[in-house]
Amino acid sequence: MLDTKIDTIIFDFGGVLLGLDKPACLKAFKDLGCNEIEYYLDNCRQQGFFLDFEEGKISNEEFFEQLKNLVGNKVSQQQIEHAYLQFLTDLPTYKLQLILDLHKKYKVILLSNINQFIFEYCKKTYFERHGLCLTDFFDKVYLSYQLGICKPDEQIYRFMIADSQLIPEHCFYLDDGKANVEMGKKIGFQCYCPKINEDFRFLFY
């Protein structure tokens, strides 16, 4: 059970709530003839123009134009989008229910390194179902592409703390990135680093 002084739960998205399958994504791109893709993709922090996309420095259109150039112009954008989405597996129903349950008792925040294309897809696919919307799950959402900063940069954490008026020692933070968790601990959060596909409901019930 959580420390009784905890009043805020902060979730990372990919790798904590949303399942990721980097090997499937790499294979999908390599099947399109793009062997360079491995340099750009990571579960926690991207590289090159993928990182620019996650920091909001380039638009959807600019990103896919660069990605199409990387893969090869003979490949359609639809094929590229399909390959990119192989990175995602699922957001289990039990995790969605956990967030709804926690939202009744705690302030619940999403803090994610993510780009606009993936976030809009996930918002529609996982959160906007059964008459629900994103605000039913989270009090605040902090996304790297909107803020122009990626974790583990301390600035993104400090912005979230100030904007949501958080007391770090009263926050419980879940992130699958070790560097992100270390920064969370440095700031004063109580932290947990889930394993791949871990059911971490035991932390709360």
C-alpha positions in Angstrom: 0.0 0.0 0.0 1.1 3.6 -0.6 2.4 5.9 2.0 -0.5 7.7 3.6 0.9 11.1 2.7 0.7 10.4 -1.0 -1.9 12.5 -2.7 -0.7 12.4 -6.4 0.0 9.6 -8.7 2.1 10.3 -11.8 2.1 7.8 -14.6 4.5 7.5 -17.5 2.6 6.3 -20.6 4.5 4.0 -22.9 6.0 1.0 -21.1 3.9 1.6 -18.0 0.3 1.9 -19.1 0.7 1.3 -22.8 2.5 -1.9 -23.9 5.4 -1.4 -26.3 7.0 -3.8 -28.8 10.1 -2.3 -30.2 11.2 -5.5 -32.0 7.9 -5.6 -33.9 8.3 -2.0 -35.0 11.9 -2.5 -36.1 10.9 -5.6 -38.1 8.0 -3.7 -39.8 10.3 -1.0 -40.9 13.1 -3.4 -42.0 10.4 -5.3 -44.0 9.9 -2.0 -45.8 13.6 -1.8 -46.6 14.6 0.6 -43.8 17.6 -0.9 -42.0 18.6 2.5 -40.4 15.5 2.6 -38.2 17.2 1.0 -35.2 19.2 4.1 -34.5 16.2 6.3 -34.0 13.8 4.2 -31.8 14.0 3.6 -28.1 11.4 2.7 -25.5 12.2 5.8 -23.3 13.8 8.5 -25.5 14.1 8.7 -29.3 17.0 9.9 -31.4 17.5 12.2 -34.4 14.3 13.6 -36.0 12.2 11.2 -33.9 13.4 13.1 -30.9 12.7 16.4 -32.6 9.1 15.1 -33.2 8.7 14.2 -29.5 9.9 17.6 -28.5 7.5 19.3 -30.9 10.2 20.8 -33.0 8.7 19.4 -36.2 5.1 18.9 -37.3 3.3 15.6 -38.2 3.8 16.5 -41.9 7.5 17.3 -41.5 8.1 14.1 -39.5 6.4 11.8 -42.0 8.2 13.5 -44.9 11.5 12.8 -43.2 10.5 9.3 -42.4 9.4 8.7 -45.9 12.7 9.9 -47.2 14.5 7.5 -44.7 12.4 4.5 -45.8 12.2 5.4 -49.5 9.7 7.2 -51.6 8.3 4.1 -53.1 6.6 3.4 -49.7 3.2 5.1 -49.0 2.6 7.1 -45.9 -0.1 4.6 -44.9 2.5 1.8 -45.0 4.8 3.9 -42.9 2.1 4.8 -40.3 1.2 1.1 -40.1 4.8 0.1 -39.5 5.2 2.8 -36.8 2.1 1.7 -35.0 3.6 -1.8 -34.6 5.5 -0.2 -31.7 2.2 -0.2 -29.7 0.6 -3.3 -28.3 -2.3 -2.5 -26.0 -3.5 -0.6 -23.0 -5.2 -3.3 -20.9 -8.7 -2.7 -19.6 -7.6 -3.4 -16.1 -5.1 -0.5 -16.2 -7.8 1.9 -17.5 -10.0 0.8 -14.6 -7.1 1.3 -12.1 -6.7 4.9 -13.3 -10.4 5.5 -12.9 -10.3 4.0 -9.4 -7.3 6.1 -8.4 -8.8 9.2 -9.8 -11.5 9.0 -7.1 -9.0 9.3 -4.3 -5.8 10.9 -5.8 -4.8 13.6 -8.2 -3.7 11.6 -11.3 -1.2 13.0 -13.8 0.2 11.7 -17.1 3.8 12.6 -17.9 5.1 11.3 -21.1 7.7 11.5 -23.8 5.5 11.2 -26.8 4.7 12.7 -30.2 1.5 14.2 -31.5 0.7 11.3 -33.9 1.1 8.5 -31.3 -0.7 10.5 -28.6 -3.7 11.4 -30.8 -4.0 7.8 -31.9 -3.9 6.5 -28.3 -6.3 9.1 -27.0 -8.9 8.1 -29.5 -8.2 4.4 -29.3 -8.0 3.9 -25.6 -9.4 6.8 -23.7 -12.3 8.1 -25.8 -14.5 5.0 -25.5 -17.7 4.2 -23.7 -18.6 7.8 -23.4 -15.4 8.7 -21.6 -12.7 11.2 -22.4 -9.1 11.9 -21.2 -10.2 14.2 -18.3 -12.1 11.2 -16.8 -8.7 9.6 -16.3 -6.2 12.4 -15.6 -6.3 15.7 -13.8 -3.4 17.0 -15.9 -1.5 15.7 -18.9 2.1 16.8 -19.6 3.5 15.7 -23.0 6.9 16.3 -24.3 5.8 17.4 -27.8 3.6 20.1 -26.2 6.2 21.3 -23.7 9.3 21.1 -26.0 11.2 19.0 -23.4 11.8 15.3 -22.9 12.4 13.3 -19.7 14.8 13.0 -18.0 15.4 16.7 -18.4 14.7 18.1 -14.9 12.9 21.1 -16.4 9.9 19.0 -17.5 9.4 17.8 -13.9 9.8 21.2 -12.4 7.2 22.6 -14.8 4.8 19.9 -13.9 5.4 20.5 -10.1 4.8 24.3 -10.5 1.9 24.0 -12.8 0.0 21.4 -10.7 1.2 22.9 -7.4 2.7 19.5 -6.3 4.6 18.7 -3.2 7.2 16.2 -4.5 7.3 14.1 -1.3 3.5 13.6 -1.7 3.9 12.2 -5.2 4.2 8.6 -6.3 5.8 8.3 -9.8 5.8 5.2 -12.1 8.2 5.1 -15.1 9.9 2.3 -16.9 12.9 4.4 -17.8 15.7 4.1 -15.2 17.1 7.6 -15.9 13.6 9.1 -15.5 13.1 7.3 -12.2 16.5 8.5 -11.0 15.5 12.1 -11.8 12.2 11.5 -10.0 14.0 10.4 -6.9 16.3 13.3 -7.1 13.4 15.7 -7.1 11.8 13.9 -4.1 9.1 11.7 -5.6 8.5 8.2 -4.2 9.1 6.1 -7.3 8.5 2.6 -8.8 10.0 1.2 -12.0 7.6 -1.4 -13.4 8.9 -4.4 -15.3 7.8 -5.1 -18.9 4.1 -5.9 -18.9 3.9 -5.9 -15.1 0.6 -5.9 -13.3 1.3 -3.3 -10.7 -2.1 -3.1 -9.1 -0.7 -4.6 -5.9 0.9 -1.2 -5.2 -2.5 0.4 -4.8 -4.9 -2.2 -3.5 
